[in-house]
Amino acid sequence: MVAQPAQRPLTPLAERLAILALASAAFAMTLNANVLAALLPYLEADSAFAGHDLKILVGAAGLAGAVGAVLLGPAVDAFGRRTPMTVGMLLFTLASLWHVLAAGSFAQILAARALAGFAAGVTYTSASAAVADLVAYERRGAAMGVFTAGMFLAVPVGLPLAGLFARLGHWSHIFVVQAGVGVLAMLAIRMLIPRDLGRSRYSLDNLRMLGTVDVVACLGSVVLYVGAFFTSVQFAGAWLDRSGLLPKKEQGMLWVVLGLCMAVGSLALARLSDRFGKRTWTNLTCVGVAAFLLLLTRVDDLAGLWAVGLPLAIVAAARTGPFQALISELVPTEARGTLMGVRAAAVNLGTGVFPMLAPKDYHDALYVASAAVFVAFLLVLLLVRQR
């Protein structure tokens, strides 16, 4: 299916500025999703959180984000992209500030996490659909690469800053920064995104369009790939610490470097998908990720860790934007918001379920992750047509 062009074509400069505005929103959303990785050690020592299971705080934002994306994905089609993004960013900013005001109450922090996650789900759905609406498919891999680079930068930029605030005794101040980024992104979106972009009449046909073989295969691939890669990353720190390869107190620079590599990979390599084809590029990088995950099981020193970890980060990031571009073309423009909402829910499903099912031994978990990524590759190879 060929997507309809944006309702108000932009000049090249206006288009680039609009994509950067959307990338800034992605940065804020991803910072919120990952910030507890830096803050949990400090929250565990805070008397206000004593006796509470802090894993609930980690899962609350993701679960609420999935709900928001699925429930309001159709509204992103009915009202256009800009209005849901504006409302979502406003709620996100208020929820971020709520973290600061409620820093001494577990119940209120939990509510703030849920509200921020819900708003992030709506905003991300709108923003990813907006990128697809603004940029023609033949250039969309590069545009999605810029958009997802905003996500990847949240880790090397936001997490060290969160850790710094926490060490200074003000862990909640990172949410002031998050709120500030949210306000700037909201203003930029209001200025740079056409008001009627993606606006169409809501119809139940939008939901029926998601039942095609192409869509189901891509959503299954999202669950497997994202869940496998997320699990490999989340459990890597504990493995490095237990194995003695890199103690946890010395891992900060590793994550900064890997995060920057992912941002560079998304910016520099995603555009190649526009030359080779999104499906072809997605399949090539997927095989690369599966291979590097297997190689990671053979790592037994720091040199090997860098030799495998750096290309793994780059190749994984180079796949993300082009695959979003491929998915965005599976349905007409009027159903794109609904599809991207379900895709966001698939991401949350993968990150929620896969870690719980993964083997406890890290090497075994890597074997399972590599196999899951290969199945994700087969789903696209066998069931999704080149576009």
C-alpha positions as CSV (number, residue, x, y, z in Angstrom):
1,M,0.0,0.0,0.0
2,V,1.3,3.4,-0.9
3,A,1.0,6.0,1.9
4,Q,-0.6,9.4,1.1
5,P,1.8,12.4,1.1
6,A,1.8,14.9,4.0
7,Q,-1.2,17.2,3.7
8,R,1.0,20.2,3.8
9,P,4.4,19.6,2.1
10,L,7.2,21.3,3.9
11,T,10.4,22.9,2.5
12,P,13.5,20.8,3.1
13,L,14.6,23.1,5.9
14,A,11.2,23.0,7.6
15,E,11.1,19.3,7.2
16,R,14.5,18.8,8.9
17,L,13.5,21.2,11.8
18,A,10.2,19.3,12.2
19,I,12.1,15.9,12.5
20,L,14.5,17.4,15.0
21,A,11.5,18.6,17.1
22,L,10.0,15.1,17.0
23,A,13.5,13.6,18.0
24,S,13.6,15.9,21.0
25,A,10.2,14.5,22.1
26,A,11.6,11.0,21.6
27,F,14.6,12.0,23.8
28,A,12.3,13.1,26.7
29,M,10.1,9.9,26.4
30,T,13.1,7.6,26.4
31,L,14.8,9.4,29.3
32,N,11.6,8.9,31.4
33,A,11.6,5.2,30.4
34,N,15.3,4.6,31.4
35,V,16.0,7.1,34.2
36,L,15.3,4.6,37.0
37,A,18.3,2.6,35.9
38,A,20.5,5.4,37.4
39,L,18.2,6.3,40.3
40,L,17.2,2.9,41.8
41,P,20.3,2.5,43.9
42,Y,19.6,5.8,45.6
43,L,15.8,5.2,45.9
44,E,16.6,1.9,47.7
45,A,18.5,4.0,50.3
46,D,15.7,6.5,50.7
47,S,13.5,5.9,53.8
48,A,10.4,7.0,51.9
49,F,10.7,3.9,49.7
50,A,11.6,1.4,52.4
51,G,9.6,-1.8,52.3
52,H,8.3,-1.2,48.7
53,D,9.0,-3.2,45.7
54,L,10.7,-0.7,43.4
55,K,10.3,-2.9,40.4
56,I,6.8,-1.7,40.3
57,L,8.1,1.8,39.5
58,V,10.1,0.4,36.6
59,G,7.1,-1.4,35.1
60,A,4.5,1.3,35.7
61,A,5.6,3.6,33.0
62,G,5.9,0.9,30.4
63,L,2.6,-0.7,31.1
64,A,0.8,2.7,31.1
65,G,2.6,3.6,27.9
66,A,1.3,0.5,26.2
67,V,-2.2,1.3,27.4
68,G,-2.0,4.9,26.2
69,A,-0.6,3.9,22.8
70,V,-3.3,1.3,22.1
71,L,-6.3,3.2,23.4
72,L,-5.4,6.6,21.8
73,G,-3.7,5.3,18.6
74,P,-7.1,5.7,16.7
75,A,-7.4,9.3,18.1
76,V,-4.0,10.0,16.5
77,D,-5.6,9.2,13.2
78,A,-8.9,11.0,13.9
79,F,-7.5,14.3,15.2
80,G,-4.2,14.3,13.4
81,R,-0.7,14.1,14.9
82,R,-0.1,17.6,16.4
83,T,-3.1,17.8,18.8
84,P,-2.4,14.4,20.6
85,M,1.3,15.2,20.7
86,T,0.6,18.6,22.3
87,V,-1.8,17.1,24.9
88,G,0.6,14.2,25.5
89,M,3.6,16.5,26.0
90,L,1.6,18.7,28.3
91,L,0.6,15.8,30.5
92,F,4.1,14.4,30.3
93,T,5.5,17.8,31.6
94,L,3.1,17.9,34.5
95,A,3.8,14.3,35.4
96,S,7.6,15.0,35.3
97,L,7.1,17.9,37.8
98,W,4.9,15.8,39.9
99,H,7.9,13.5,40.5
100,V,9.6,16.5,42.1
101,L,6.7,17.5,44.3
102,A,6.0,14.0,45.4
103,A,9.6,12.9,46.0
104,G,8.8,11.7,49.5
105,S,5.8,9.5,48.7
106,F,6.0,6.1,47.1
107,A,2.3,6.1,46.1
108,Q,2.5,9.6,44.5
109,I,5.7,8.7,42.6
110,L,4.0,5.5,41.4
111,A,1.1,7.6,40.1
112,A,3.5,10.1,38.5
113,R,5.3,7.2,36.8
114,A,2.1,5.9,35.4
115,L,0.9,9.2,34.2
116,A,4.2,10.0,32.5
117,G,4.2,6.6,30.9
118,F,0.7,7.0,29.6
119,A,1.5,10.4,28.1
120,A,4.7,9.0,26.6
121,G,2.8,6.3,24.9
122,V,0.4,8.8,23.2
123,T,3.2,11.1,22.3
124,Y,5.5,8.5,20.8
125,T,2.7,7.0,18.8
126,S,1.9,10.5,17.4
127,A,5.5,11.4,16.8
128,S,6.5,8.2,15.0
129,A,3.4,8.5,12.8
130,A,4.2,12.2,12.1
131,V,7.7,11.3,10.8
132,A,6.2,8.9,8.3
133,D,3.6,11.5,7.2
134,L,6.2,14.2,6.8
135,V,8.8,12.3,4.8
136,A,8.4,10.4,1.5
137,Y,9.0,6.7,1.9
138,E,12.1,6.7,-0.3
139,R,13.8,9.0,2.3
140,R,12.0,7.8,5.4
141,G,14.8,5.4,6.6
142,A,17.1,8.4,7.1
143,A,14.4,10.5,8.8
144,M,13.5,7.6,11.2
145,G,17.2,7.3,11.9
146,V,17.3,10.9,13.1
147,F,14.2,10.4,15.1
148,T,15.4,7.2,16.8
149,A,18.8,8.9,17.5
150,G,16.9,11.1,19.9
151,M,15.9,8.0,21.8
152,F,19.4,6.6,21.9
153,L,20.9,9.9,23.1
154,A,18.8,9.7,26.2
155,V,21.0,7.0,27.7
156,P,24.5,8.5,27.4
157,V,23.3,12.1,28.1
158,G,20.4,11.7,30.5
159,L,21.5,8.8,32.8
160,P,24.9,10.3,33.8
161,L,23.1,13.5,34.6
162,A,20.5,11.6,36.7
163,G,23.4,9.9,38.5
164,L,25.1,13.3,39.2
165,F,21.9,14.8,40.7
166,A,21.4,11.7,42.8
167,R,25.0,11.8,44.2
168,L,24.4,15.4,45.1
169,G,21.4,14.4,47.1
170,H,18.7,15.7,44.7
171,W,17.7,12.7,42.6
172,S,14.3,14.2,41.7
173,H,16.0,17.2,39.9
174,I,16.4,15.1,36.7
175,F,12.7,15.3,36.3
176,V,12.9,19.1,36.2
177,V,15.3,18.7,33.3
178,Q,12.9,16.2,31.8
179,A,10.0,18.6,32.1
180,G,12.1,21.4,30.5
181,V,12.9,19.2,27.5
182,G,9.2,18.3,27.3
183,V,8.2,22.0,27.3
184,L,10.8,22.9,24.6
185,A,9.7,19.9,22.5
186,M,6.0,20.8,22.9
187,L,6.7,24.4,21.7
188,A,8.8,23.2,18.8
189,I,6.1,20.8,17.8
190,R,3.4,23.5,17.9
191,M,5.5,25.7,15.7
192,L,6.9,23.2,13.2
193,I,4.3,20.4,12.7
194,P,1.4,21.3,10.4
195,R,-1.9,21.5,12.3
196,D,-3.8,19.1,10.0
197,L,-1.0,16.6,9.5
198,G,-2.4,13.0,9.4
199,R,-6.0,14.1,10.2
200,S,-8.6,11.7,8.8
201,R,-12.0,10.3,9.7
202,Y,-11.9,7.5,12.3
203,S,-13.2,4.2,11.0
204,L,-13.3,0.6,12.3
205,D,-11.6,-0.2,9.0
206,N,-8.4,1.2,10.5
207,L,-8.4,-1.7,13.0
208,R,-9.2,-4.3,10.3
209,M,-6.2,-3.1,8.3
210,L,-4.0,-4.4,11.1
211,G,-5.0,-8.0,10.4
212,T,-2.9,-8.5,7.2
213,V,0.0,-11.0,7.1
214,D,2.5,-8.2,6.7
215,V,1.4,-6.3,9.8
216,V,1.1,-9.4,12.0
217,A,4.5,-10.6,10.9
218,C,6.1,-7.3,11.6
219,L,4.5,-7.0,15.0
220,G,5.7,-10.4,15.9
221,S,9.2,-9.5,14.8
222,V,9.0,-6.4,17.0
223,V,8.1,-8.4,20.1
224,L,10.9,-11.0,19.6
225,Y,13.7,-8.6,18.5
226,V,13.0,-5.8,21.0
227,G,12.5,-8.3,23.9
228,A,15.7,-10.3,23.0
229,F,17.9,-7.2,22.7
230,F,16.4,-5.5,25.7
231,T,17.0,-8.6,27.9
232,S,20.6,-8.9,26.6
233,V,21.3,-5.3,27.6
234,Q,19.5,-5.3,30.9
235,F,21.3,-8.4,32.3
236,A,24.7,-7.5,30.8
237,G,25.7,-5.3,33.8
238,A,25.2,-8.0,36.4
239,W,27.1,-10.5,34.2
240,L,30.0,-8.2,33.8
241,D,30.1,-7.6,37.5
242,R,29.8,-11.2,38.5
243,S,32.4,-12.4,35.9
244,G,34.9,-9.8,37.0
245,L,35.2,-8.4,33.5
246,L,34.0,-5.0,34.6
247,P,32.8,-4.2,38.2
248,K,29.5,-2.3,38.4
249,K,31.2,0.9,39.7
250,E,33.3,1.0,36.6
251,Q,30.6,0.4,34.0
252,G,29.4,4.0,33.6
253,M,31.8,4.8,30.7
254,L,30.8,1.6,28.9
255,W,27.1,2.6,28.8
256,V,28.0,6.2,27.7
257,V,30.1,5.0,24.9
258,L,27.7,2.3,23.7
259,G,24.8,4.8,23.9
260,L,26.7,7.3,21.7
261,C,27.6,4.5,19.3
262,M,23.9,3.7,19.0
263,A,23.1,7.3,18.3
264,V,25.8,7.5,15.6
265,G,24.7,4.2,14.1
266,S,21.1,5.5,13.8
267,L,22.2,8.8,12.3
268,A,24.9,7.6,9.9
269,L,23.8,4.1,8.8
270,A,19.9,4.2,8.8
271,R,20.0,6.2,5.6
272,L,21.5,3.3,3.8
273,S,18.2,1.6,4.0
274,D,16.8,4.1,1.6
275,R,19.4,2.9,-1.0
276,F,19.2,-0.8,-0.4
277,G,15.5,-1.1,0.6
278,K,14.1,-1.1,4.1
279,R,13.2,-4.8,4.2
280,T,16.6,-5.8,2.9
281,W,18.4,-3.5,5.3
282,T,16.3,-4.7,8.2
283,N,17.1,-8.3,7.4
284,L,20.8,-7.7,7.0
285,T,21.1,-5.9,10.3
286,C,18.9,-8.5,12.1
287,V,21.3,-11.3,11.0
288,G,24.2,-9.1,12.2
289,V,22.7,-8.6,15.7
290,A,22.0,-12.3,16.0
291,A,25.6,-13.1,15.1
292,F,27.0,-10.5,17.5
293,L,24.9,-11.9,20.4
294,L,26.4,-15.3,19.7
295,L,29.9,-13.8,19.7
296,L,29.2,-12.2,23.0
297,T,29.0,-15.6,24.6
298,R,32.7,-16.1,23.7
299,V,33.9,-12.8,25.3
300,D,36.3,-13.4,28.2
301,D,38.2,-10.1,28.5
302,L,37.7,-6.3,28.1
303,A,39.3,-6.2,24.6
304,G,36.8,-8.8,23.4
305,L,33.9,-6.9,25.1
306,W,34.7,-3.7,23.2
307,A,35.3,-5.6,19.9
308,V,31.9,-7.2,20.1
309,G,29.9,-4.6,22.0
310,L,30.7,-1.6,19.8
311,P,29.6,-3.1,16.5
312,L,26.6,-4.8,18.2
313,A,25.4,-1.4,19.4
314,I,25.9,0.3,16.0
315,V,24.2,-2.5,14.0
316,A,21.3,-2.7,16.4
317,A,20.7,1.0,16.2
318,A,21.0,1.0,12.4
319,R,18.0,-1.4,12.2
320,T,15.6,0.5,14.5
321,G,14.7,3.5,12.3
322,P,14.5,1.6,9.0
323,F,12.2,-1.0,10.5
324,Q,9.9,1.7,11.8
325,A,9.9,3.2,8.3
326,L,9.0,-0.2,6.8
327,I,6.2,-0.7,9.3
328,S,4.8,2.7,8.7
329,E,4.2,1.8,5.0
330,L,2.1,-1.3,5.8
331,V,-1.2,0.7,6.0
332,P,-2.6,3.9,4.4
333,T,-2.0,7.2,6.2
334,E,-5.4,7.2,7.8
335,A,-4.6,4.1,9.8
336,R,-1.0,4.9,10.6
337,G,-1.6,6.2,14.1
338,T,-3.5,3.1,15.0
339,L,-0.7,0.8,13.7
340,M,2.1,2.8,15.4
341,G,0.1,2.6,18.7
342,V,-0.1,-1.2,18.4
343,R,3.6,-1.3,17.5
344,A,4.4,0.6,20.7
345,A,2.4,-1.9,22.7
346,A,4.4,-4.7,21.0
347,V,7.6,-3.1,22.1
348,N,6.3,-3.0,25.7
349,L,5.1,-6.6,25.5
350,G,8.6,-7.7,24.4
351,T,10.4,-5.8,27.1
352,G,7.9,-7.0,29.7
353,V,7.6,-10.7,28.9
354,F,11.0,-11.7,27.5
355,P,13.1,-10.9,30.6
356,M,10.8,-13.0,32.7
357,L,11.2,-16.0,30.4
358,A,14.9,-15.7,29.8
359,P,17.3,-18.3,31.4
360,K,19.1,-17.2,34.6
361,D,22.5,-18.0,33.1
362,Y,23.6,-15.0,31.0
363,H,25.2,-17.1,28.3
364,D,22.1,-19.3,28.0
365,A,20.0,-16.1,27.8
366,L,22.2,-14.9,24.9
367,Y,21.7,-18.1,23.0
368,V,17.9,-17.7,23.4
369,A,18.1,-14.0,22.5
370,S,20.1,-14.8,19.3
371,A,17.6,-17.5,18.3
372,A,14.7,-15.1,18.9
373,V,16.3,-12.4,16.8
374,F,16.8,-15.0,14.0
375,V,13.1,-15.9,14.2
376,A,12.3,-12.1,14.0
377,F,14.5,-12.1,10.8
378,L,12.6,-15.0,9.3
379,L,9.2,-13.4,9.9
380,V,10.2,-10.4,7.9
381,L,12.1,-12.4,5.2
382,L,9.2,-14.9,4.6
383,L,6.1,-12.9,5.2
384,V,6.8,-9.2,4.5
385,R,7.1,-7.8,0.9
386,Q,9.8,-5.4,-0.2
387,R,8.5,-1.8,-0.4
